């Protein structure tokens, strides 16, 4: 992980995997409350409710919008899915989302 990126990790088949890597400045460009935005991204990828944590299987970060909302920092964030998706298991909507990928730098 580069020191100026934000990664969103998901648990798939009992293994945490990186689902998305975003430059830090992109997170603050597209959202006033970037941690809330990351939670919406996790929901979109997983298809089930959940929350953002800074540790695997950890407690939720209080990322609610407002004047005291935490500032996003470069690093790894985990989307912790709560409950089951329509398929009965928590997995990404498309396995291609977690396929190895290359980035252009």
N, C-alpha and C positions, 0 to 999 in steps of 0.2 A: 504494500500500500504506500502510495506517495504521501508525503506529509501535508499536502494541501488538498486532499480528497476526503470525501465522506463515502463510506461503504454501508450498504444495507444488507444484512445477512439474515437468512431464513433457515429454519431447521427442516431438513428434508431427509426422510429415512433415518432419523436419529443422528443426523450429521449436520452441523452448521455449515452453510455454503454461502458464498458471496453471490447475491442476486443483482446487485447494482453498484456501480462506482460512479460518483458524480464529483466534479470539481467543486470545492467549497464555495467559490464565488458564484457558481451556477445556482446553488441552493438558496443563497441570499438574494439572487437576482429574480428568481421565479416566485418567491414566497416571502411574505412579511413575517410569517411564523414557520420557519423551515422545518422544525421538528414535527409540527403538526402535519406539514406537507409530506414528510417521510412516512408518517403513519398512514396517510392516505395511499401513498405508493405501495406500502406493504400490503394493505387491503386489496389494492388492485391486482398485485401479483399473486397473492395467496387466495383471494376470493373468500376470505373469512375475517371476522372481527379480530382485533388484536391491539397490541400496544408496542411502543418503542422502549427499549432498555439499553443500557450501556454495557451490560454483561449478558452472556447466554443464560436463558431461563431466569433472568434477574427481575427485580422490581421495575415497575413502570417509571419512566422519567415524567415528571409533571410538566408536560409540554403544552398545557392549555394556553390558548391565546390570551394576551393581556399585558399590562404594563410590566409585570414581573416574570414574563415568559423567559426561560433560559435561552442563552445565545448558543447557536449551533457552533460546534468546533469540529475541526478535522478529526477523523477517527472512524471507528467501527460502531455502528448501531445495529441492534438486533430487533427484528420484528417478531414479537412473540405472539403467535396465533392462539386465540382463545376459542374453544369450541371446535366444531367440525364444519368443513365445507359441505356443499351440496353433494359431493361425492362420498362423504362419510370419512374422508381422511384429509389431513392437512398436507397439501402439496401444491406446488405452483400450477397455475392453469395450463402452462405449456412447459414441457421439459426442456425445450430449446432456450428458455429464459436463463437456465443455469448451465448451459453448455459452455465449454471453454471458449474464450473470445480474445480477440486482439484489439488493442486500442492504437489509434494513430496519435503520435505525439510530435 
